[in-house]
Amino acid sequence: MRIGIDFDNTIVNYNKIFVEAAKNKKFITSNWFGNKEQLKKELSTKKNKWQIIQGLVYGPLMMNASCFPGLKKFLIKASFSNYKIYIISHKTIYGHFDETKTNLRLQALSWLQKNNFFDLNKISLKKENVFFCNDRKAKINKINELSLDFMIDDLSEIFDNVIPIKTKKILFNENLILTKADYICKNWDQISNLIIPEKDNKKSLVQICNNFNLRNDIISINSVKTGGNSQVHKITNSNKEFLILKEYPNSQIVDKPRLKNEIKALNLLNKTNKVPKIIYNDQELNISILEYIDGRKINKITSQNLDEAMFFIEALYKIYSENNIKFELATEACLSGVELLNQIDKRFVKLKNVENKNLQELLEKLLELNSVLSSRASKLWPQNNFKKNLSKKYLTFSPSDFGFHNSILNKNNELKFIDFEYFGVDDPVKLISDFLWHPGMKLSEKQKITFASHITKIFDNDKFLIQRLNASFSLYGLRWALIILNDFLGEKMIRLHEVNQNNRFDYENHLKVQMDKSMKIYDNIISNKMECNYVK
């Protein structure tokens, strides 16, 4: 397979240094916030200022630029699959507004060298496969000359030119726009899933693992979980021992550094003997290798299972309260009433933009409920915490997505917990509410009462916890009713398609099922008169 890739803004991510350069030149204020495209628009009316910033960024400042997340892993997989990679860039020798007269092509080659693109043990790009063209016409000619299978570029205009039908055109762009490209991809995860077939992907992952110098060579790999979040694979070494390989979403490295978060959490919780051990992790490739826990998922929740879950929550609280450990907030932590209401409002805004009559009718009912619940919460919530964040001494460590859906019952019938990508500090009330509401668990009413009555005692130093739980419980239920409807959103739809690309997938029926689940939570809230009936 022969793949062509543009250089600037496709391989190299300049977003951060464009903004920094503009601030240093005082072209924008120090508190200006936005991305490269927004900056370009901001400076377009100011004489030559955008061109001056371009000259700096592509020239003397280029060594500060980074790769787009997921690019290196894609290129390493492509190398191990014996694909031929070409860089084809419209890049002049000097920038028109660069007073330093930096040679842009030499600078680009130095950047590639610095980032190990020519390393034979990694990306293994050949220098003779890097082409810098004087103008766009020369770039198009080079694309056609190389007889590519795929061409990846961030500029839609490139695909307005005559390019052979054989060459599949991929527009690398965050915004869905009209284009003559065959595909539009927002990130390198999507590009990798599009180009690299499953067979080549698995083969390359085995070689990547063996490059980590593990004790025994990996000889096979089987996917355990793919799609929406992290990709999970079961790998086997030459001693027929099993390990778990996780590939984290590269598109979320900046906002949600899941690998970094999970590794930090597993190190912290290692002494509990309730989480998998870390074998290896690679921040650059955004993957980890973890202990394989031999066991099974829980089909029917027993009282022993519930006890072990409660003991683990207590252990989390002890680790938090007895140690002065700095840790980030859990994903979508809710430390105040206002924060919870804001999170719910943001979910409504996203879903209101979806053109689906049935969805919008359901949202109308949920919006009416939200209005009543919000008013109720503002009256019942402890006033010292409704607008102000909960005091640090009342917080706890939370996996944020905690439950039996993220656990394994090992051969000794001991419960082990997995998936700590969202781990962090949070209000215990959110942990309790999410556990009780999570649609992935089948807890009986009796088990919910047992859980709530025991768990609240763990946090008995917080005299307002029960009051906060009563005020917020149904709001957390509403939040889950909205989370379930995420499958209507474009990004989630893309991931669902990627998971099911080899199977027929009935979107319409799937979305109907999701609405039924959401409506079931609505009915539950109404029938319980918006109260939390599991605690007194």
C-alpha positions as CSV (number, residue, x, y, z in Angstrom):
1,M,0.0,0.0,0.0
2,R,1.3,3.5,-0.9
3,I,0.2,6.4,1.3
4,G,0.9,10.1,0.8
5,I,0.6,12.5,3.6
6,D,0.8,16.3,3.7
7,F,3.2,17.8,6.2
8,D,2.1,21.1,7.7
9,N,-1.1,20.8,9.8
10,T,-1.5,17.2,8.9
11,I,1.6,15.7,10.4
12,V,2.7,18.7,12.4
13,N,0.4,20.3,14.9
14,Y,1.1,24.0,15.2
15,N,-2.0,25.1,17.1
16,K,-0.3,25.9,20.4
17,I,2.8,27.7,19.0
18,F,0.7,29.8,16.6
19,V,-1.2,31.3,19.5
20,E,2.0,31.6,21.6
21,A,3.8,33.4,18.8
22,A,0.9,35.8,18.3
23,K,0.9,36.7,22.0
24,N,4.7,37.2,22.1
25,K,4.4,39.6,19.2
26,K,1.5,41.3,21.0
27,F,-0.8,40.7,18.0
28,I,-3.4,39.4,20.4
29,T,-4.0,39.9,24.2
30,S,-2.4,37.5,26.7
31,N,-5.8,36.1,27.7
32,W,-6.9,35.5,24.1
33,F,-8.3,31.9,23.7
34,G,-8.8,30.0,20.5
35,N,-7.3,27.6,17.9
36,K,-5.2,28.3,14.8
37,E,-8.2,28.8,12.5
38,Q,-9.8,31.3,14.9
39,L,-6.4,33.1,15.1
40,K,-6.1,33.3,11.4
41,K,-9.6,34.9,11.2
42,E,-8.6,37.3,14.0
43,L,-5.5,38.5,12.2
44,S,-6.8,38.5,8.7
45,T,-7.8,42.1,8.8
46,K,-4.5,43.3,10.2
47,K,-1.9,44.0,7.5
48,N,0.5,41.0,7.1
49,K,0.3,39.9,10.7
50,W,-1.0,36.4,9.9
51,Q,1.9,36.0,7.3
52,I,4.4,37.2,9.9
53,I,3.2,34.6,12.4
54,Q,3.3,31.9,9.7
55,G,6.9,32.8,8.9
56,L,7.9,32.5,12.6
57,V,6.0,29.2,13.2
58,Y,7.1,27.4,10.1
59,G,10.7,28.7,10.5
60,P,12.6,29.4,13.7
61,L,9.8,28.2,16.0
62,M,9.0,25.0,14.2
63,M,11.1,22.8,16.6
64,N,8.6,23.6,19.3
65,A,5.7,22.0,17.3
66,S,4.3,18.6,18.1
67,C,2.9,15.6,16.2
68,F,-0.8,15.2,16.0
69,P,-1.9,12.6,18.5
70,G,-2.1,9.1,17.1
71,L,0.1,9.9,14.0
72,K,3.2,8.1,15.2
73,K,1.3,5.0,16.1
74,F,-0.4,4.9,12.7
75,L,3.0,5.3,11.0
76,I,4.6,2.6,13.1
77,K,1.7,0.2,12.3
78,A,2.1,1.1,8.6
79,S,5.8,0.4,8.7
80,F,5.3,-3.0,10.3
81,S,2.7,-3.7,7.7
82,N,5.3,-2.8,4.9
83,Y,3.2,0.1,3.6
84,K,5.2,2.8,1.7
85,I,4.8,6.3,3.3
86,Y,5.5,9.5,1.4
87,I,5.4,13.1,2.7
88,I,4.3,15.5,0.0
89,S,4.3,19.1,1.0
90,H,3.9,22.5,-0.7
91,K,6.8,24.2,1.1
92,T,9.0,27.0,-0.3
93,I,12.6,27.2,0.8
94,Y,12.1,30.5,2.7
95,G,9.1,32.2,4.2
96,H,8.0,35.5,2.6
97,F,7.8,37.3,6.0
98,D,10.5,35.5,8.0
99,E,13.2,38.0,8.8
100,T,15.5,35.2,10.1
101,K,15.6,33.7,6.6
102,T,15.4,30.2,8.1
103,N,15.5,27.4,5.5
104,L,12.0,25.9,5.9
105,R,12.8,22.6,4.2
106,L,15.9,22.0,6.3
107,Q,14.0,23.0,9.4
108,A,11.2,20.5,8.5
109,L,13.8,17.7,8.0
110,S,15.4,18.6,11.3
111,W,12.0,18.4,13.0
112,L,11.4,14.9,11.4
113,Q,14.8,13.8,12.7
114,K,14.1,15.1,16.2
115,N,10.8,13.2,16.3
116,N,12.4,9.9,15.2
117,F,10.7,9.7,11.8
118,F,13.9,8.3,10.3
119,D,14.6,5.8,13.2
120,L,14.7,2.3,11.6
121,N,13.4,0.8,14.9
122,K,10.3,3.1,14.9
123,I,8.6,4.9,12.0
124,S,11.4,4.1,9.5
125,L,10.5,6.8,7.1
126,K,13.0,7.1,4.2
127,K,14.4,10.6,3.6
128,E,14.1,10.1,-0.2
129,N,10.4,9.7,0.3
130,V,10.0,13.3,1.6
131,F,9.1,15.7,-1.2
132,F,8.9,19.5,-0.8
133,C,7.2,21.2,-3.8
134,N,7.6,24.8,-4.9
135,D,3.8,25.3,-5.6
136,R,0.5,23.5,-5.5
137,K,0.8,22.3,-9.2
138,A,4.1,20.6,-8.5
139,K,2.5,18.9,-5.4
140,I,-0.4,17.6,-7.5
141,N,2.0,16.3,-10.1
142,K,4.0,14.5,-7.4
143,I,0.8,12.9,-6.0
144,N,-0.1,11.6,-9.4
145,E,3.4,10.4,-10.2
146,L,3.6,8.3,-7.1
147,S,0.4,6.3,-7.9
148,L,-0.9,6.5,-4.3
149,D,-3.6,4.3,-2.8
150,F,-4.4,7.1,-0.3
151,M,-3.6,10.8,0.0
152,I,-4.2,12.6,3.3
153,D,-4.3,16.4,3.4
154,D,-5.8,19.1,5.6
155,L,-6.7,21.4,2.7
156,S,-9.9,20.6,0.8
157,E,-8.6,22.6,-2.2
158,I,-6.0,20.0,-3.0
159,F,-8.8,17.6,-3.9
160,D,-10.3,20.1,-6.3
161,N,-7.5,19.1,-8.7
162,V,-7.4,16.1,-11.0
163,I,-6.2,13.1,-9.0
164,P,-6.5,9.5,-10.2
165,I,-9.6,7.6,-9.1
166,K,-7.3,4.9,-7.7
167,T,-6.1,7.4,-5.1
168,K,-8.6,7.6,-2.2
169,K,-8.7,11.1,-0.9
170,I,-8.8,11.7,2.9
171,L,-9.5,15.2,4.2
172,F,-7.9,15.6,7.7
173,N,-10.2,18.2,9.2
174,E,-12.0,18.8,12.5
175,N,-14.9,20.4,10.7
176,L,-17.2,18.5,8.4
177,I,-17.2,20.6,5.2
178,L,-18.2,20.1,1.6
179,T,-15.3,18.6,-0.2
180,K,-14.4,16.4,-3.2
181,A,-12.5,14.1,-0.8
182,D,-13.7,10.5,-0.5
183,Y,-13.5,10.6,3.3
184,I,-13.4,13.2,6.1
185,C,-11.5,12.2,9.3
186,K,-11.3,14.3,12.4
187,N,-8.3,12.5,13.9
188,W,-5.6,9.9,13.3
189,D,-7.6,7.2,15.1
190,Q,-10.2,7.4,12.4
191,I,-7.6,7.4,9.6
192,S,-5.9,4.3,11.1
193,N,-9.3,2.5,11.3
194,L,-10.1,3.4,7.8
195,I,-6.8,2.5,6.1
196,I,-5.3,-0.4,8.2
197,P,-7.3,-3.7,8.0
198,E,-7.8,-5.8,11.1
199,K,-5.3,-8.4,10.1
200,D,-2.5,-5.9,9.5
201,N,-3.5,-4.0,12.7
202,K,-3.1,-7.1,14.8
203,K,0.2,-8.1,13.2
204,S,1.6,-4.6,13.8
205,L,0.5,-4.5,17.4
206,V,2.3,-7.8,18.1
207,Q,5.5,-6.3,16.6
208,I,5.0,-3.1,18.7
209,C,4.7,-5.2,21.9
210,N,7.9,-7.2,21.0
211,N,9.8,-3.9,20.5
212,F,9.0,-3.1,24.2
213,N,11.6,-5.8,25.2
214,L,9.0,-7.8,27.2
215,R,10.3,-10.9,29.0
216,N,8.8,-13.2,26.4
217,D,7.9,-12.6,22.8
218,I,4.2,-12.0,22.0
219,I,3.0,-14.6,19.6
220,S,-0.7,-13.9,19.2
221,I,-3.4,-11.2,19.8
222,N,-7.2,-11.2,20.0
223,S,-9.5,-8.2,20.4
224,V,-11.5,-8.2,23.6
225,K,-13.2,-4.8,23.3
226,T,-13.2,-2.3,20.4
227,G,-14.9,0.8,19.5
228,G,-16.4,3.6,21.7
229,N,-13.5,4.1,24.1
230,S,-10.2,2.2,24.5
231,Q,-9.3,-0.8,22.3
232,V,-8.6,-3.8,24.5
233,H,-6.7,-6.8,23.3
234,K,-5.7,-10.1,24.9
235,I,-2.1,-11.0,24.0
236,T,-0.2,-14.3,24.5
237,N,3.5,-14.7,24.9
238,S,5.8,-17.7,24.1
239,N,5.2,-19.1,27.5
240,K,1.5,-19.2,26.8
241,E,0.9,-16.5,29.5
242,F,-1.8,-13.9,28.9
243,L,-1.5,-10.1,29.1
244,I,-3.9,-7.2,28.3
245,L,-2.9,-4.5,25.7
246,K,-4.9,-1.3,25.8
247,E,-4.9,1.4,23.1
248,Y,-6.3,4.6,24.4
249,P,-8.2,7.2,22.2
250,N,-5.5,9.5,20.8
251,S,-8.1,12.2,19.9
252,Q,-8.6,12.9,23.6
253,I,-5.0,13.1,24.9
254,V,-5.2,16.9,25.5
255,D,-8.6,17.0,27.2
256,K,-8.7,13.5,28.8
257,P,-5.2,11.9,29.1
258,R,-6.6,8.5,29.8
259,L,-3.4,6.5,29.7
260,K,-1.6,8.9,32.1
261,N,-4.6,9.0,34.4
262,E,-5.1,5.2,34.5
263,I,-1.4,4.5,35.1
264,K,-1.3,7.0,37.9
265,A,-4.5,5.4,39.4
266,L,-3.2,1.8,39.2
267,N,0.1,2.8,40.9
268,L,-1.9,4.5,43.7
269,L,-4.2,1.5,44.1
270,N,-1.7,-1.3,43.7
271,K,-1.6,-2.1,47.5
272,T,-5.4,-2.9,47.5
273,N,-4.7,-6.0,45.5
274,K,-8.0,-5.3,43.7
275,V,-6.6,-3.8,40.4
276,P,-4.4,-5.1,37.6
277,K,-0.7,-4.7,37.7
278,I,1.1,-2.5,35.2
279,I,3.6,-4.4,32.9
280,Y,4.5,-1.6,30.6
281,N,3.2,1.7,29.1
282,D,4.3,4.0,26.3
283,Q,3.1,7.6,26.6
284,E,4.1,8.5,23.0
285,L,2.2,5.5,21.4
286,N,-0.6,5.9,24.0
287,I,-0.8,2.2,24.9
288,S,-0.3,0.1,28.0
289,I,0.2,-3.5,28.8
290,L,-1.5,-4.8,32.0
291,E,-1.8,-7.9,34.0
292,Y,-4.4,-10.3,32.6
293,I,-7.0,-11.3,35.2
294,D,-8.3,-14.7,34.5
295,G,-12.0,-14.9,35.4
296,R,-15.4,-13.9,34.2
297,K,-17.9,-11.1,34.2
298,I,-20.7,-11.1,36.9
299,N,-24.0,-12.3,35.6
300,K,-25.9,-12.2,38.9
301,I,-24.8,-9.9,41.6
302,T,-24.5,-11.6,45.0
303,S,-24.3,-10.1,48.5
304,Q,-20.6,-11.0,48.5
305,N,-20.1,-9.1,45.3
306,L,-21.8,-6.1,46.8
307,D,-19.7,-6.3,50.0
308,E,-16.5,-6.3,48.0
309,A,-17.6,-3.3,46.0
310,M,-18.4,-1.4,49.2
311,F,-15.0,-2.5,50.8
312,F,-13.2,-1.1,47.7
313,I,-15.1,2.2,48.0
314,E,-14.0,2.4,51.6
315,A,-10.4,1.6,50.6
316,L,-10.5,4.5,48.1
317,Y,-11.8,6.9,50.8
318,K,-9.1,5.7,53.3
319,I,-6.3,6.2,50.7
320,Y,-7.7,9.7,50.0
321,S,-8.2,10.8,53.6
322,E,-5.1,9.3,55.1
323,N,-2.6,10.5,52.5
324,N,-1.9,14.0,51.2
325,I,-1.9,12.9,47.6
326,K,-2.4,15.5,44.8
327,F,-4.7,14.2,42.1
328,E,-6.8,15.6,39.3
329,L,-10.5,15.7,39.5
330,A,-12.4,12.7,38.2
331,T,-13.8,13.0,34.7
332,E,-17.0,15.2,34.9
333,A,-16.6,15.6,38.6
334,C,-19.5,17.4,40.3
335,L,-18.4,19.4,43.4
336,S,-21.4,21.7,43.6
337,G,-25.0,21.9,42.7
338,V,-24.4,24.5,40.1
339,E,-21.8,22.3,38.4
340,L,-24.2,19.4,38.2
341,L,-26.9,21.6,36.6
342,N,-24.4,23.0,34.2
343,Q,-23.3,19.6,33.0
344,I,-26.9,18.6,32.4
345,D,-27.6,21.8,30.5
346,K,-24.6,21.2,28.2
347,R,-25.9,17.7,27.4
348,F,-29.3,19.2,26.5
349,V,-27.7,21.8,24.2
350,K,-25.8,19.1,22.2
351,L,-28.9,16.8,21.9
352,K,-31.2,19.7,20.9
353,N,-29.1,20.2,17.8
354,V,-29.9,16.7,16.5
355,E,-32.6,16.5,13.8
356,N,-34.7,13.7,15.0
357,K,-38.4,14.1,15.8
358,N,-38.7,11.3,18.3
359,L,-35.6,12.4,20.1
360,Q,-36.9,16.0,20.3
361,E,-40.2,14.9,21.7
362,L,-38.4,12.9,24.4
363,L,-36.2,15.8,25.2
364,E,-39.2,18.1,25.8
365,K,-40.3,15.7,28.5
366,L,-36.8,15.6,30.0
367,L,-36.5,19.4,29.9
368,E,-39.8,19.8,31.8
369,L,-38.5,17.3,34.4
370,N,-35.1,19.2,34.5
371,S,-36.9,22.4,35.3
372,V,-38.7,20.8,38.3
373,L,-35.6,19.0,39.5
374,S,-33.4,22.1,39.3
375,S,-35.9,24.1,41.3
376,R,-36.2,21.3,43.9
377,A,-32.4,20.9,44.2
378,S,-31.8,24.6,44.7
379,K,-34.2,24.5,47.7
380,L,-33.0,21.2,49.2
381,W,-29.2,21.4,48.5
382,P,-27.0,22.6,51.5
383,Q,-26.6,26.2,50.7
384,N,-23.0,26.3,51.6
385,N,-22.3,24.0,48.7
386,F,-24.9,24.8,46.0
387,K,-22.7,27.4,44.3
388,K,-19.4,26.8,46.1
389,N,-17.3,23.7,45.6
390,L,-17.5,21.0,48.3
391,S,-14.7,21.3,50.9
392,K,-11.6,19.1,50.1
393,K,-12.0,17.2,53.3
394,Y,-15.3,15.7,52.2
395,L,-14.1,14.5,48.8
396,T,-12.9,11.0,47.9
397,F,-11.1,9.1,45.2
398,S,-13.6,7.8,42.5
399,P,-13.2,5.6,39.4
400,S,-16.0,7.8,38.0
401,D,-17.3,4.8,36.0
402,F,-17.5,2.4,38.9
403,G,-19.6,-0.8,39.0
404,F,-19.8,-4.5,38.3
405,H,-19.6,-3.7,34.5
406,N,-16.0,-2.8,35.1
407,S,-15.1,-5.8,37.3
408,I,-13.9,-9.4,36.9
409,L,-14.6,-12.3,39.2
410,N,-11.3,-14.3,39.3
411,K,-10.8,-18.0,39.8
412,N,-10.8,-17.6,43.6
413,N,-14.2,-15.8,43.4
414,E,-12.5,-12.5,44.3
415,L,-13.6,-9.4,42.7
416,K,-11.1,-7.3,40.7
417,F,-11.8,-3.9,39.3
418,I,-10.7,-2.6,35.9
419,D,-10.9,0.6,33.9
420,F,-9.5,3.6,35.7
421,E,-9.2,6.0,32.8
422,Y,-11.6,8.5,34.4
423,F,-10.3,8.1,37.9
424,G,-9.9,11.2,40.2
425,V,-11.2,13.2,43.1
426,D,-15.0,13.7,43.4
427,D,-18.0,14.1,45.7
428,P,-19.0,10.7,47.2
429,V,-22.6,11.6,46.4
430,K,-21.8,11.4,42.7
431,L,-20.0,8.0,43.2
432,I,-23.1,6.7,45.1
433,S,-25.6,8.0,42.7
434,D,-23.8,6.8,39.6
435,F,-23.5,3.3,41.1
436,L,-27.2,3.2,41.8
437,W,-28.3,4.6,38.4
438,H,-25.8,3.0,36.1
439,P,-27.8,1.2,33.3
440,G,-25.1,-1.4,32.9
441,M,-25.9,-3.0,36.3
442,K,-28.8,-5.1,37.5
443,L,-29.2,-4.3,41.2
444,S,-32.3,-5.3,43.0
445,E,-34.2,-2.7,45.1
446,K,-33.0,-4.6,48.2
447,Q,-29.4,-4.4,47.1
448,K,-29.7,-0.7,46.3
449,I,-31.0,-0.1,49.8
450,T,-28.2,-2.2,51.4
451,F,-25.6,-0.4,49.3
452,A,-26.8,3.1,50.1
453,S,-27.3,2.5,53.8
454,H,-23.8,1.0,54.2
455,I,-21.9,3.4,51.9
456,T,-23.3,6.6,53.5
457,K,-21.9,5.5,56.9
458,I,-18.3,5.5,55.4
459,F,-18.7,9.2,54.9
460,D,-20.4,10.0,58.2
461,N,-17.9,12.8,58.9
462,D,-19.9,14.8,56.2
463,K,-23.1,15.8,58.0
464,F,-24.7,17.2,54.8
465,L,-24.0,14.1,52.6
466,I,-27.6,12.6,53.0
467,Q,-29.1,16.0,52.4
468,R,-26.9,16.5,49.2
469,L,-27.9,12.9,48.1
470,N,-31.6,13.6,48.4
471,A,-31.3,16.9,46.6
472,S,-29.2,15.5,43.7
473,F,-30.1,11.8,43.2
474,S,-32.8,12.3,40.6
475,L,-30.7,14.9,38.8
476,Y,-28.0,12.3,38.4
477,G,-30.7,10.0,37.1
478,L,-31.7,12.6,34.5
479,R,-28.0,13.0,33.6
480,W,-27.8,9.2,32.9
481,A,-31.0,9.5,30.8
482,L,-29.1,12.1,28.6
483,I,-25.9,10.1,28.6
484,I,-27.8,7.1,27.1
485,L,-28.9,9.4,24.3
486,N,-25.3,10.2,23.3
487,D,-25.6,7.6,20.5
488,F,-27.6,10.3,18.6
489,L,-24.5,12.5,18.4
490,G,-22.3,12.5,15.3
491,E,-19.1,11.5,17.0
492,K,-20.7,8.6,18.8
493,M,-22.4,7.5,15.6
494,I,-19.0,7.4,13.9
495,R,-17.6,5.2,16.6
496,L,-20.6,2.9,16.4
497,H,-20.0,2.5,12.7
498,E,-16.3,1.7,13.3
499,V,-17.2,-1.0,15.8
500,N,-19.8,-2.6,13.5
501,Q,-18.2,-1.9,10.1
502,N,-18.0,-5.6,9.3
503,N,-21.6,-6.3,10.4
504,R,-25.0,-5.0,9.5
505,F,-26.0,-2.5,12.1
506,D,-29.6,-1.4,12.5
507,Y,-29.1,2.3,13.7
508,E,-32.8,3.0,13.8
509,N,-33.6,0.1,16.1
510,H,-30.5,0.8,18.3
511,L,-31.6,4.4,18.8
512,K,-35.1,3.3,19.7
513,V,-33.7,1.0,22.3
514,Q,-31.6,3.9,23.7
515,M,-34.7,6.1,23.9
516,D,-36.6,3.4,25.7
517,K,-33.8,3.1,28.3
518,S,-33.8,6.9,28.8
519,M,-37.6,6.9,29.2
520,K,-37.4,4.1,31.8
521,I,-35.2,6.3,34.0
522,Y,-37.7,9.2,33.5
523,D,-40.5,6.9,34.7
524,N,-38.4,5.8,37.6
525,I,-37.8,9.3,38.8
526,I,-41.5,10.2,38.5
527,S,-42.8,7.0,40.2
528,N,-40.4,7.7,43.1
529,K,-41.6,11.3,43.4
530,M,-38.1,12.6,42.6
531,E,-36.9,11.3,46.0
532,C,-33.9,9.0,46.8
533,N,-35.8,6.2,48.5
534,Y,-32.7,4.2,49.4
535,V,-31.7,6.2,52.4
536,K,-33.6,7.7,55.4
